[in-house]
Amino acid sequence: MSEAWILAVGAAAIAGFSRGFAAFGTAMIYVPLMTLAFDTRTAVVTLFLIDLLPAIPLVRRAWRKANPATLGWMALGAGALSPIGVAIQRLADRQLLELFVGLVLLAATSVLLFGRCLGLREGRWAAFLAGGTSGLAGGMCGIFGPPATIYLLGRGRDAEETRAEALVFLTGQRVLLGLIYFADGMVRPADFRLSVLLLPVYGFAVWIGTRRFSQAAMGQYRRTVLALLWVMAALMAARAAWRLWAG
């Protein structure tokens, strides 16, 4: 097996486990590794394709435990501020944006790790702002998941509701991106062939992650997700800082 295939299989396995257990983190894990193996276009397109089937049972179960009002207001916020994030990305340096977003996420995650919760308010405007922040960050540098997850964790709600709402919200974001990929002609026959080969690995890892979540207490779930968030934010900020310094 070539080095590219080892990277691809490893990316699918780790990202799938994160999807099943934490509901987020797939893009931040999968895309960098797949980009090393192939290229960024192949990475983002195949992630959308391999996630389609495993997401169906996940979202169906999660929808019953999620709050539709919270999800609706978060979706409105994301839709409203995503175009602004895209506009900012066109005007500003991408590495500076990634460094800024990474440092903000790192600070917020650190507060959550060393405290019980952020005591974030609930309600339509709080959900709208959380979704908007997610959409803004996604538009600026493609990072939708962490801002939304920090808000959902910061409310101090139980693990099942938090994970359910993260699953539904982030799946909606991915479907929207997938439609854009198709509309822009980014999806090619080779992507389908590669996705068929990676889907069993990704799907099995999602199943393992889901089973692991079902055995986890709220405290364990929260610590694991926050640790994953912290590592991702730190890596994002460090990578952006290194590229700025090297450039």
N, C-alpha and C positions, 0 to 999 in steps of 0.2 A: 504493500500500500504506500502510495506516494505521500510526501510531506503535506501536500495540499489536501489530500483526502483525510489524513489524520487530523488536521486542523478543522476541516469541515465537520467531521463526525464529532470531535470534541466540542465544537461550538454548538452543534445541535443538542448534544446531551446536556451540557451545562445550562444552556438557555432554556431547554425544555423543563428541567428540574425547577429552575427559578420561576418559570411560568406557572407550573403546577402548585408550587409551595407558596410563593410570595405574590404571584399574579403580575409581577412587573419585572423589569430588568433584562428581558429577553434581547431587546435591541442593543442595549449597552454592552451585553456579553457577546451576542452573536455577530453583530455587524463588524466590529474591529477584527475578530478572528477570521471571519469569512473574507474580509477585504484583503487580509494577508494571503489567503489561499487563492482567491479569484480577483474580484474587484468590488467596489462599493455598490455599483448597480446590481450585480448578481446577488450581493449580500442582502440588500433591502428587499429585492423582489422575491427571492427564495424564502426569506423569513415570513413574508406575507402568505406565500403559498403553503408552506408547511404548517402554518398556524391555523389555517382555515378549519380543517376537520377536527383537531383536538379542541378548538375553541367552542365548538357547538355544544357539547355536553357541559363544559365548564360554565358557559354563560347561562345555559338553561337552568342549571342548579343555582347559580349565583343570583339570578334575577329574582328568585323567590325570597332571598334574604336581604336584598338591597332596597334602599329607599328611592323610589322613582323620582320623587321631588328633588332630592339631592343630586341625582344623576342628571336630571333635566336642566337644572340651573348650572351645573358644572359644564354640561355640553354647550349651553348658550354662551357661557363665558369663554370657552375654548374657541367656539366659532367666531366670537366677536374680536378676540385679541390675536388669533393666529395670523391674520393678514398683517397686523401691525408688526408682529415678530418677523415675518418674511420681509417686510419693508426695511426694518432695521438691519436685517442680515445683508441686504443689498447695499446698504450705505456704510456699514461698519466692518472692521476686520473680524473674520470668523474666529480666529484664535483668541482675540480679546473678549469676544462674546462668550466663548467656552470657558475662559478663565473666570470671568465675572459670574456666570451661572454656577460653575463648579464651586467657587468660594461661598456663594450664598447658600447653596445646598449643603455644603460641608458645615457651615455655621448652624443652620437649622437642624441638621441631623445630630450634631454634637449636643445641642440643647436637649433634644429628645432622648439621646442616649444617657445623659446624666441627670435627667429629671423624669417625673412620671408622665407628663404630657405638656404640651404647650398651652393647654387651656383654651384652644381656639374656639371661637364662637360658632354655633351652628345656625342655620337659617339660609334663606334664599340668597342674600347678598354675600355671605361668607362663601357659600358654595359657588356662586357666580365668580367671585374673585379668585377662588382656588382653581376653577376650571380655566379662567382667563390667564392666570399665571402659568398654568400648564401649557395652554395654547401659545402664549407669548414665548416661553422657553423653547417649545417645539418649533415654532416658526423661526426663531433665531438660530438654533443649532440642532434641531431634531430630537431634543430630549423632552418627551411628554411625561413619562412615567413618574420620576422622582418628585416633582412639585405636587402633583395630585396625591401621591402616596403620603407625603409628609403632612398634608392637610388632613387626610383621612385618619392617619395614625394620631395626629395631634389633638383630635377631639376626645381621645380616651375611650372610644367605643370598643365593643367586644371584637375578637379576632374574626369571627365569621362574617359579621356585617362589614368590617373594614376590608377584608379580602374580597368579598362579593362585589362591593361597589368599585374597588380598584379593577377587578376583572372586567366588569361590564363597561366601565368608562374607557379603559385602555384598549379593549377590543374594538369599541366603536371608533376610536382614533385610528387603529390599524386598518380597519375596513375602509375608512375614508381615504387613507393614504393609498391603499390598494387600488381603489377606483381611479385615483389620480395616476397611478402607474399604468393602468390599462389605457386610460384616456391619452396619456403621453406616448404610448407605444413602447414603454420600457420592458414589457414582458415578452420574452422570446421563447421559442420551442425548447431550447437547451435548458432554460430555467425550469420548465416542467419536468424534464428528464432528471435533472439534478434533485429537484424537490421530491420526486417519487423515491429516490434512493435514500434521502435523508429523513423522510417522514416517519419510517418505523422507529428510528433512533429517537427523534424528537418526541413522537407520540408516547413511546415507552417511558421516556424521562419525565414527561408531563404527568403520566399516571403515577410514577414513583413519587414525584413531588406532591401530588394531591393526597396520596396515602400518608405521606409524612406529615402534611398539614393536619390531617384528621386525628393524628396522634399527639399533636402539639398543644400545650396549654397556651393561654393568651400571653403570658409573660415570655415564654420561649419563642413564640411566633414573633412577638414585638422585638425582642432582642436580635433575633436572626435577621429580620427584615431591616432593622436599623443598622446593623453591622454591614449588611450588603449595600445599603444606601451610602453609608459612610465611605466604604472602600471605593465604590463607583465614583462618588463625588471627588474624593481625593485623587483618584487616578485621572479623572477628567481635568481637574485643575492642574495637576502636575504635568500632564501631557501638553496642555495648552501653554503653560509657562515654559516648558522645555522648547517647544517649537518657536515661541516668541524670542526666546534667548538665542536659539540656534540660528534663527532667521535674521 
